[in-house]
Amino acid sequence: METFEQIVEREKQYLIQTYARYPRALASGKGVWVFDIEGRKYLDLVGGLGVNALGHAHKRIVKVIREQCVRLIHVSNLYYNEYQGLLAERLCKLSGMERAFFCNSGTEAIEGAIKAARAAGHAVGGEAKNKLFAIEGSFHGRTFGALSLTAQEKYRKDFTPLLEGVQFIKLNDADDLYSKIDDTACAIVIEPIQGEGGIRECTQEFLQEARTVADRHKVALIFDEIQCGLGRTGSMFAYQDSGVTPDIVTIAKPLAAGLPLGAFLAREPFASAIGSGKHGTTFGGGPLACRVALEYLSIIEEEGLLENVRKVGAYLNHELNRTRVDFDVVREVRGRGMIQALELNVPARPFVDAAIQKGLLINATQDVVIRLLPAFLLEEKHVDKAMKVLRKLLANRPVEIAAHSRAGV
Ligand SMILES: *Cc1c(COP(=O)(O)O)cnc(C)c1O
């Protein structure tokens, strides 16, 4: 077996150096636990960045992958398969949307969504109706379209010029919405809870105002639920708690339990705006990924996981709020369900590094935010275990142990 040092050396030589990884190589997992190649055990509150909502090696997911991979993995979209339509139907019924398009990642879901919005815009207002709006602090992905909607300089610099006609609105600032959006707009893209941006929630009023403005100017209201959706807040979609229904929803991360699968779901007139030959993908919506996604949705329902997310999420929130009272270094607690954060008044990275040493995986984003995206099957005893480590770290304030920076996403 290779040593950790050998793995690191090989990557250093042969990988494009886009990632500043934490110093562990992970080899296996079970439920909320993962193990590194040296056999050390970690409580996983990162969940593969919100992907492993069912934890690791869920029995039903393993079984369905085994069954399907010997039947059919891929056929392309030249042909029908047994599962793509079923998954589309299920997601439409859950979301209130009318049609689905399947792709392979979050950023691709965003690309498809803004193409649909542009096409619909052109249909009602000609080519002049093309402007795209997103929110300050947003993260929508790394391809040129999605990157153009991502309002963070660190991701954008070095890659300009990006898409023309993109503007940003201040989070939860309705006046800003009303002053910037007019008939030349074709889409407003919003994360109901900004994930990478540090777990910042849109207010219900802001989402309602966005709906009103979008209706007034025939603009697609697009909710990016790639991180906050598919059960993470304790509802199937985060917007369902606000009472505001978008025109298009993007999803990805947990959808196929770790296999690459994304989608955008749309209502009319946006659902019919891109017709035959106008969009497509080789891999998207294959029988293996779609069957696993159907199983994911069944497990959420049959194991009562939304209820668990609400219950254990509330407990986690209560415990995090206790740290805010007990430790000066904690500035704010944000989020709910299995998407929560502690904002510190010092850099978060040393805490993340020290937590790994103590067998706890957490993630830092926006420099001072500790982000938690645990599996939906997290139990209160796991929260207790994590809090014990976290409280010790908050009391002792670890100093920076690694000089190099670590990627936020
Ligand atoms: C992760 C993420 C994306 C990008 O998804 P990828 O699968 O990494 O391309 C887009 N939007 C949000 C809100 C995300 O959290």
The ligand as an ORCA input file, in Angstrom:
! r2SCAN-3c Opt
* xyz 0 1
  C     -21.396     23.543     -5.144
  C     -22.304     24.583     -5.671
  C     -22.376     24.862     -7.039
  C     -21.470     24.209     -8.048
  O     -21.650     22.834     -8.094
  P     -20.509     21.889     -8.739
  O     -21.119     20.526     -8.700
  O     -19.294     22.038     -7.881
  O     -20.277     22.349    -10.124
  C     -23.298     25.812     -7.468
  N     -24.110     26.437     -6.602
  C     -24.079     26.190     -5.278
  C     -25.018     26.895     -4.372
  C     -23.157     25.264     -4.764
  O     -23.100     25.052     -3.455
*
